[in-house]
Structure formats: C-alpha cells, structure tokens
C-alpha cells in the first residue's frame, strides 16, 4: 500500500535555490544551475534538467466509501449517547458518553469538510434509513439494529448502563474493523485522510479500553460486548 506523497527529499528542495521563479508555468521550469540528485546507495547521482514534480494525493473509491460510511457509523453512536442522561444510574457513564459525543461530532465535521473539499456528496445517518441506505447501514460492522436501539431506549438504571457499554463496545469495535479494512485495502495517499483515519482508530481504541475499565468497576461480569451473569454493585 503506498504511503502519502508529501515528504520531499532534501536534494529536491535545494533545487529551488537555483531558480529564477518557482511558480505559474504549466511545465516545470528548467534548472539554471547544475544540480545533482543523489542516487540510492551504490547507484550514481542524476543531473536534473527540470524541477521534479510531486504528484497530487491519490483518492480512491474506498477512501470515499469509508468516509461516507463512518459519518453514518458515528451518527448512530451519537443517537446512543443522547439516551444516556435520562436513563443512566451512574456518574461515570454520562461523562463517558459526553466524551464520545464531543470526539465523534468533531470527526463527523472533519469528514464532511473532507467530502465537501473534494466536491463529494455527504451521507448522514438520517438519510440512510431506507433503500440503498439501509443496505449500507446493514453492511457496516458494529452497527446496532433498530430493535437493539429500542431495547436500549427502554432500559433504565444499571440495566441501561450495562447494555449501553456492551453495545458501544461492539459499535467501536466495528469502527476499528472499518479502519483496518481500509488500511489493508486500496487506501489512497491523501495526507489529510490518513491523519483522520489514524485519529479515529486511536479514539475508538482508547474508549474501548475505558469501557473495559468501567465494566470491571461495575462487577457484573460484562466484558466488552459480552454480557456477564453477575448483578454487580461496583463503585461509581
């Protein structure tokens, strides 16, 4: 998989020292001084006759699909966090939900800006409920069903907190899978998207670790997306 093409060898940058102008022309300007670009170890250098051009970052269809799908994926996480304040029986779960809300709203904004920069349509969670959108939602890992969302909305107190953490862990795990699928597939070389993907992956993993810590404190036997059998009376 190619790496982003935004790192320029020092020798290439020094070329601009010998130019009378570095802008405007369709074709790279001719080098007016003798400049030699060093070769690889054991290979001869090359006398440059033109300024080397850096290709524009490549954006693939998988990049676009990832961003559109992750916006919808994050949108469902926000739907889950909206249920917390009126149902949670703990102090730490609402604080955790607020962290999720802030990070995922910010990432949604950045992903929408990325699509708009490249003049691409944005797909949001409220636009993915039927037809092709329903198929898109169904094929994204970690997305919970309408029945699970309704079950979460109907729960209260400890039952709500336990279910919320299990579903959110599975939801985050699905987002990590989406990142891995992109990185192992046909990811392009756009540095903005590369950085955003890394940030999304990092946020999901940090929050998954926090869920495991909270479940251990609750003492119910829940771990990740797996339900335990204990009633639990862990500290807040």
Helices and strands as residue ranges (DSSP letters): H 10-13, G 14-18, E 30-37, E 46-50, H 61-81, H 92-117, G 125-127, H 132-139, H 146-154, H 157-184, H 191-218
